[in-house]
């Protein structure tokens, strides 16, 4: 089953702050591997392209304080960031749609390091049902409602063709899933109280193309 | 070689607007397949969870106007969105790091539909150099500077382990790459005039975990 947060009820952080924290974590983990013991927000800022004052403010949400002239203790900072971000707890997830994108997420060993345990895949294609990918079993989507309780998963990763996204969303929410990680370009609608996180690499492509066109002028 | 935009010099759009446009496009493409001819911003709004007024404002950047009481012509809207977003032009890209993430991007047939042509991969691992993945050749990173001119690629996709991200960034920018699509959790620094687009699925995970913790309380 999923583990609850042991962190103080720290309220909802703004998404931009939350999105910056994993970048700090990545850099701090590097420092730790290199044997560095202390780091200041100014030093982090020099390396990762974020203002030092913004870094200090972001970290203050976590009740982490650096020592004057010494900075933050690197090991403590890494640990607190991982804990705060939920990366040290196990979050069980199932993936719906194990085509090329879904299968590559199943194969991404990185996700486990960030606290995501994919415990099962679901698909409608008979040739995929009953197989396993990297040790994760693939079940028939028709059995979703029956199996989801036993799997102890609160997160559903949607990796189906976009025309099926809304139907799948309705189906898995009805079965008790409370968080949807949507990899399709479709914006899906879910009832209040359900968390929807969109990850559209095509939206990022659109931003990159636009910036590239404008830089050329 | 890459094709230039034929669109009027439409200035830099805000990233949130640009990020919403592919969602409209996905929905409009669905409508077109279903044979729908006209759609209003109110109808789009009902289906994709964005305010109708915001949709109308976003689309006004593209000089698309709907007809009173009829709405937007679906085929025209799809075409203009694809063109504006750069999805109808070919953008040549190379991918640096063809490990599990890099290889899955090479296998994602969806990217070609969004105007991205991955023409080569680069890696430092001898067992990968000289192979090809889905028909795309993998070259030695040591030959990057020598080969990049022939490949006609302006975009470098960074899919290396995070501790190598900054070094790779420096190397490919020095070789003439003008846009970096960074899939590592590291925030990389690039000179002014270089486009950097971060796509960190782990940052999205952090936001989702936080929302999920707070919904439970």
Interface residues (C-beta under 8 A of the other chain):
Chain A: X4 X5 X7 X9 X11 X12 X13 X15 X18 X19 X20 X21 X22 X23 X25 X26 X27 X30 X33 X47 X48 X49 X50 X85 X86 X87 X91 X100 X101 X103 X104 X107 X108 X109 X110 X111 X114 X115 X116 X154 X155 X162 X163 X166 X178 X179 X181 X184 X185 X186 X187 X188 X189 X193 X195 X197 X198 X199 X200 X201 X202 X203 X204 X205 X206 X207 X208 X209 X210 X211 X212 X213 X214 X215 X216 X217
Chain B: X4 X5 X7 X9 X11 X12 X13 X15 X18 X19 X20 X21 X22 X23 X25 X26 X27 X30 X33 X47 X48 X49 X50 X85 X86 X87 X91 X100 X101 X103 X104 X107 X108 X109 X110 X111 X114 X115 X116 X154 X155 X162 X163 X166 X178 X179 X181 X184 X185 X186 X187 X188 X189 X193 X195 X197 X198 X199 X200 X201 X202 X203 X204 X205 X206 X207 X208 X209 X210 X211 X212 X213 X214 X215 X216 X217
